[in-house]
Amino acid sequence: MNKAVRTRVGAAMAGAVLLVGGLTACGGDKAGAGKAGGDGKAGASEAAQTPAEAVKASYLKTVKAGFAKAELSTAGADGKTTGQSGTKGWYPSTHDITLTGGEKPHRSTMIGDTVYTQMDKPVDGKTWMRIDLAKDGKPGVRLNEDPAEYLAMLLGQEKLTLVGTEKAGGTETRHFKAVLTHEDLLKADESGKVMEQKNRDYLHEAVKHLTAFEADVWIGADGYPVRVDAVSTDKDGASRTTAKFSDYGSVPAIAAPATDDVISFDDLMKGSGS
């Protein structure tokens, strides 16, 4: 492989590795802007909700929003820290984010199972590399770390508790906490059925590798999650993520890069002579 091309591929792949290592998605091949519903304040009825009811209500509202601004920082089991900042979407899973933690920040755009990673230098005049995460017609199962997904993991969990009322992100929130085992994550009940079956099945597959999951979730008076602190444990150890979300339903739709500015990973490798 040509050394210059190898360097460019390596940089782009580093961004893709940062991305795929922590992503989950629920299929689909296009995305449109969601619209947030209502901005009602917490009232007596919300105060009387059980933790499970509060998370269910937040999940349903978040699903309708479709998109939000996101800022995440993850300390991996390997001791390395990575970051994501930009826009995330769900159902279908999408994002337009800047990834940090490698040698250089990299922009990444995802729509369903297609990920576009911006390369550090153009190849044949193209600045984006396309990677298809689906294989043999099956979706690529992964975690996306979006607010709807975090809430979905807590639907109907008996171990979910209300910690109290706290300020987070400059707003009053209710703080909920859950410490879950592998068996808890795989258990489905009636609360989980508020998810579309395909999304429920997808999430079930995406969490199979986790041996434990711990989450602190702060839900604002408008019903949207403001912050999530999560600890995910698998065979490699525990990774800790702090995720902050805002501007639900008000961010622009996510679009793929222009076709004439994209080269596929396979074509890139063929052109390099590998």
N, C-alpha and C positions, 0 to 999 in steps of 0.2 A: 504493500500500500504506500502511495506517495506520502512522504512525511508531513507535508503541509496539510494534505487532506485528512491524514490520521489525526493531526492536532485538532482540526476543526470538528471532526466527527466525535473525538473524545470529549471536547468541551460541550458539544450539544448533548451527547449521551449522558454526561454528568448531570446536566439539567434534567434530563428525562428520568434518570435514576432517582434524583431527589423527589421528583414528582410521583412516579409510580409507586415508590416505596410506601407512601402514605395515603394513596388515593382510593376512593370507592366511588362507584357510579352506578347508575341504574339505567343503562342502555340508552338508546335514542341517537338520532343523528342530526338534530337541529335544535335550536333554542330560540325562544321568543321572550320578550320582557314580561315579567309578571307584574301584577299590580297589587299593592298591599291593601288589605281590607281594613277599614276603620281604625281609629286610634283611641278607642275608649279607655277610660281610666279604671283602675281597680276599684271594685265596689264590694258591698257586703257579700254578694253571691260568690265573688272570686275568693274572698277571705275565707269562706266556708268550704271551699273546695278541698278535697283530699289531695295529697301530692300527686297521685296517679291521675286524678281528674285535671289538675292544673297543667301537667305535662302533656296530656292528651289534647287539651284545648290549645295549648301553645303549638303543638305539632300541626294541628289542623290549620291554624292561622298561618304558620310559617310556610306550609305547603302551598297555600294560595299566593303568597308573596313571590315565590319563584326564584328570586335573586337577592343578594345582599353584599355589602362590602365586607371584606374579611381580612383579618390580620392574625397570623398564626406563628407561633414559635415552638419548635419541638427539640427537646434534648433526647437524643436517641440512646439506645442501650449501648451503643459503641462510644458514647461520650461526646459525639459530635452534635452541634446545634445547627438546625436548618430553619429557614423562615419562608413564609408565603404572605404576600400582600396583594390585594386587588379585589376582584369580584368572583363570587362563587354562585353557582346555580344548581338546582336539583330537579329531578324528574322531567327531563333527562339531566344527568350530571354534566355540568359545564364549569369552566372557569376561564378567567383571563387574569393571570397572576405573574408576579415577579418572584422568582425563587432565589433564595440566598443560602449560603453555606458552602458553596463550591469556590473555585478560584475566582469566579466572576458571577455577578447576578445574571440570571437568565429569565427572559420572559417566556411563559408557557400559556398556550391556549388549548382548551380541551372542549370538544363537543361529542358527547357520548363516548364511544370507544376510540375516537381519533384524537391524538395529541400532536400539537404543533409546537416544536421547540425552536426558539430563535437562536441561530448559530452565531458564534463570535465573529466569523468572517464569511462572506458570501462564497458559495460554490456554484460555478457556472452561472453567476449572476443572481442566484437565489439565496435568500437569507433565512428561510424557514425549513426545518426538517419535519416530515410527517411520519408518525409511527402509529400503526394500527394495533391496538391492545387486544382485539378479538382474535380468536384462533379457531379454525375449523368451524366457523359459523356460530361459535359460542361467545358470549360476551366475556370480556376480561373482568374477573371479579376482584374488586379492590375497595378500599375505604377512601371516601372523598373528603371526610372531615368538614362537611357542611352542617349548618345548624339543624336542618330537617333530619339528617342522619343521626346526629347526636341524640336528638329527642326520640327518634324511632327506637334507638337502643334501650331507652328507658320506659317505653310504653308497657304499662301493666306490671312493672316490676314491684313486687311486694316489699323489697328492701329500700325503696325510694322514700326518703324522709325530707321534711321541711326543716332546714337549719334555722331560718329566721328571716327577718326583713333587713336588708343591707343596701348600702349605696354601692353601685358598680357602674363604671362608665359614666359617672356624673348623674346617674338617675337612681330612683328608688327601685329596688328589685326584691323578689322573693328568691332566696337561696335554697336550692334543693341538692341533695346528695344521695348517691347510690354506690355501693361497693358490691360488685357482682362477680360470680364465678363463671366458669365456662358453661356449666349447666344452666345457670340463670340466663345467659345470653341466648341460648338455643331454645329456651322454653317459650312457647307461644300461647297466648290466651286471647280472650275476647277483645281486650284493649288493642292488641296488635292488628286486629282485623280492620281497623280504620285505615290501614295502609292498603293500597292496591295489591292484589295477590302477587303480581310479578315483582313488585318492589320488596314485598315481604320475603319472598323466596330468595331474591338477590341478596338482601341484607343477611339472611340466615347463612348463606354461603360465605359472605365476606367476613363474618366474625368467627368462623370455624377455627381459625388458627389461634385465636386469643384464648389464653388460659385464665385470664382475669381482666376485669375492666372496672375502673373507678372513675366516677364523674361528679364534678360539682358544677351545677348549672344555675345561672342567675337570670331570671325572667323578669323583664320590665313590666311596668304598669300597662303598657300597650299590648302585652301578651307575647312579645317576641323575646327570644333569648339574647341577652346582651353579651354574656361571656360564658365560656365553658373551659374548665380545667379538667383534663383527662389523663389518666394513667393507663396505658394499654400494655399488657404483658403477654408475651408469647415465648416460644422456645429459646429465643435469643436474649430475653431479658425484658426490662420495662422501659418504655419511652414515655416522656411527659410532655404534654402539649397544652399551651395556653392559647385559646382562640377567642377573638373579639369580633362581634358582628354588629353591623349598623346599616341604616339606609335601606331597609327592607322594601323590595319592590320598586325602588326609585332609581336604580342604576340602569344604564343602557343595556340593551340586549348584547349578548356575546356573539361575535362573528368570526369565522375562520379567516386566516390570511388569504390574500388574493392568490388564485390558483397558479398564476404565472410566476409567483414568488416562492413557490414551494417545491421541494424535491423530497421524494420518499426515501426512507432509510435504505430500502432495498436497492434503489437506483443509485444512491450515494455510494453504497458498498460496491456495486458493480462498476461504477465509474472510477473507483479508486484502484481497481485491479485486484481486490482481495478475493 
